[in-house]
């Protein structure tokens, strides 16, 4: 690769990781971030606001993940005295942890390939 680039020190390997199902993306960095915000905020609406995303889009992403997973990742509660809310299910917590670990391995891979590029 060194022969192709004028100065390899100004280049790096980059990429994005996601898991695709047969009809739709299941998990990617944006959905991971949405799950993280839901976990902290306890609300799809507040998670969407934190990401500058419409509530409709956030709900579509949650619905898509829930439909594709063996068990729902997010559980919602409507109305009531405290308003509604959303929490990650144990399956959602597992998906979050496993995808975060996968992201870390992917970043390590890109760092290794960047080091090879610079060698």
C-alpha positions in Angstrom: 0.0 0.0 0.0 2.9 2.3 0.7 3.7 2.4 -3.0 0.2 3.9 -3.7 0.2 6.7 -1.2 2.4 9.8 -1.2 2.7 9.9 2.6 1.1 7.1 4.5 1.5 8.9 7.9 -1.5 11.0 7.0 -3.7 8.0 6.3 -5.6 5.7 8.6 -7.9 2.7 8.2 -11.5 3.6 9.1 -14.9 1.9 8.9 -18.3 1.3 10.5 -19.6 -1.9 11.9 -23.2 -3.0 11.8 -25.2 -6.3 11.9 -27.7 -6.8 9.2 -30.7 -9.0 9.2 -32.4 -10.5 6.2 -34.6 -7.4 5.7 -33.1 -4.5 7.7 -30.1 -3.4 9.8 -30.3 -4.9 13.2 -27.6 -3.1 15.2 -25.1 -0.4 14.3 -23.4 2.6 16.0 -26.6 4.8 15.8 -28.8 2.1 17.2 -26.2 1.4 19.9 -26.2 5.0 20.8 -30.0 5.0 21.0 -30.0 2.0 23.3 -27.4 3.7 25.5 -29.5 6.9 25.7 -32.7 4.9 26.5 -30.8 3.1 29.3 -29.7 6.4 30.8 -32.8 8.5 30.1 -35.5 5.9 30.7 -37.4 7.2 27.7 -37.4 6.9 24.0 -38.5 10.5 23.6 -35.7 11.8 25.8 -33.2 9.5 24.0 -34.4 10.9 20.7 -34.0 14.5 21.9 -30.4 13.7 23.1 -29.6 12.5 19.6 -31.4 15.3 17.8 -33.6 12.6 16.3 -37.4 12.7 15.8 -39.4 10.6 18.2 -41.0 8.8 15.2 -37.6 7.8 13.9 -36.4 6.6 17.3 -39.6 4.6 17.8 -39.1 3.0 14.3 -35.6 2.0 15.2 -36.7 0.5 18.5 -39.6 -1.3 16.8 -37.2 -2.7 14.2 -34.7 -4.0 16.8 -37.5 -5.5 18.9 -39.1 -7.2 15.9 -35.8 -8.7 14.7 -34.5 -9.9 18.1 -35.6 -13.2 19.6 -36.9 -11.2 22.6 -37.5 -7.4 22.7 -34.5 -5.2 23.5 -36.6 -2.3 24.9 -39.7 -2.5 27.0 -42.1 0.5 27.1 -44.8 1.6 29.5 -47.4 4.1 28.5 -49.1 6.8 30.5 -49.7 6.4 34.1 -49.0 8.7 37.0 -45.4 9.2 36.1 -45.9 9.4 32.4 -44.5 6.6 30.3 -41.0 5.2 30.0 -38.7 2.8 28.4 -36.1 0.4 29.8 -33.7 -2.0 28.3 -34.7 -5.6 28.9 -32.1 -8.1 30.0 -31.9 -9.1 26.3 -31.3 -5.4 25.4 -28.6 -5.1 28.1 -26.9 -8.2 26.6 -27.2 -6.8 23.0 -25.7 -3.5 24.2 -22.8 -5.2 26.0 -22.0 -7.6 23.2 -22.2 -5.0 20.4 -20.0 -2.6 22.5 -17.4 -5.5 22.8 -17.7 -6.1 19.1 -17.1 -2.4 18.4 -14.0 -2.5 20.6 -12.6 -5.5 18.7 -13.4 -3.7 15.4 -11.6 -0.5 16.5 -8.6 -2.7 17.5 -8.6 -4.3 14.1 -8.6 -0.9 12.4 -5.8 0.3 14.6 -3.8 -2.8 13.7 -4.4 -2.3 10.0 -3.4 1.4 10.3 -0.2 0.3 12.0 0.5 -2.1 9.1 -0.3 0.8 6.6 2.3 3.0 8.4 5.0 0.2 8.6 
